[in-house]
Amino acid sequence: MGYSALIVDDEALARKRISSLLESWNQIEVLDHANNAGDAIQKIVHFQPDILFLDIQLKDLTGFDVLNGLKQMKNFPLIVFITAFDEYAIKSYEVQAVDFLLKPFLKERLDRSIQRCITILEKKELILSREQLKDLINNLSNSGSEYPTIHKSLKKVPIKIGTKTMLLKGNNIKYILASGSYAELHMEDRMLALRDSLSSLLKKFDKTKFIRIHRSTIINSDHIQEVITSSYYEIDVKMNDGELFRVSKSYRKKFLGNLGM
């Protein structure tokens, strides 16, 4: 028995790669592609695919916005989320999706996803999966203040370096340090030096995540390992990579407030 799929991703190469990898699966027919949320909703409703490969961060909206637009559908597809971002930002949705593919993924990883979808479809467990998707949509509708935070944390940030503009994943930046007339962006895999001020850079990032703790230091709270308070009420922040930073008195109250402490 054959099953249908629809691919939603704002990157043409990503859509082409997934479609190409699916060619080895005779049971799967790719009905169409979509590169934005509006087009995706229309095509999903029209084609009623069995499986939906859905990118989380689209250019116009997010994959969650696409799901919100499917409320009136009677036949929900199985959802395989595709993301270039860490899983922690979408951890609360893990149980409602068939799978998450973290870019860049290997063919073997996609194959496991497809096999899982086919197993569910063959065992006629689709009713359960669709109920889970309804729960997901309800969670998104009722999440209120939580959803915009997730949306912002996934956004890529444009950083100009010389004549080039790089789109950096905010979640991958651990901390930003002032160094003379430069700012150092310390990332998980590298460090970038920019001729810019910390104040200017801070405007580009999600202020619920990126917190200034010193005139020369901005940290990403998602990379904090622990907060250390001394007997003299000095506060240090230990990051996941072992780096230790002092929180200056002028930023202490705001820092603790951002962390809910």
Stockholm file with secondary structure:
# STOCKHOLM 1.0

chainA/1-261         MGYSALIVDDEALARKRISSLLESWNQIEVLDHANNAGDAIQKIVHFQPDILFLDIQLKDLTGFDVLNGLKQMKNFPLIVFITAFDEYAIKSYEVQAVDFLLKPFLKERLDRSIQRCITILEKKELILSREQLKDLINNLSNSGSEYPTIHKSLKKVPIKIGTKTMLLKGNNIKYILASGSYAELHMEDRMLALRDSLSSLLKKFDKTKFIRIHRSTIINSDHIQEVITSSYYEIDVKMNDGELFRVSKSYRKKFLGNLGM
#=GR chainA/1-261 SS CCEEEEEECSCHHHHHHHHHHHTTCTTEEEEEEESSHHHHHHHHHHHCCSEEEEESBCSSSBHHHHHHTTTTCSSCCEEEEEESSCGGGGGGGGGGSSEEEESSCCHHHHHHHHHHHHHHHHTTCHHHHHHHHHHHHHHHHHCTTHHHHHHHHTCEEEEEETTEEEEEEGGGEEEEEEETTEEEEEESSCEEEESSCHHHHHTTSCTTTEEEEETTEEEEGGGEEEEEECTTCCEEEEETTSCEEEECHHHHHHHHHHTTC
#=GC SS_cons         CCEEEEEECSCHHHHHHHHHHHTTCTTEEEEEEESSHHHHHHHHHHHCCSEEEEESBCSSSBHHHHHHTTTTCSSCCEEEEEESSCGGGGGGGGGGSSEEEESSCCHHHHHHHHHHHHHHHHTTCHHHHHHHHHHHHHHHHHCTTHHHHHHHHTCEEEEEETTEEEEEEGGGEEEEEEETTEEEEEESSCEEEESSCHHHHHTTSCTTTEEEEETTEEEEGGGEEEEEECTTCCEEEEETTSCEEEECHHHHHHHHHHTTC
//
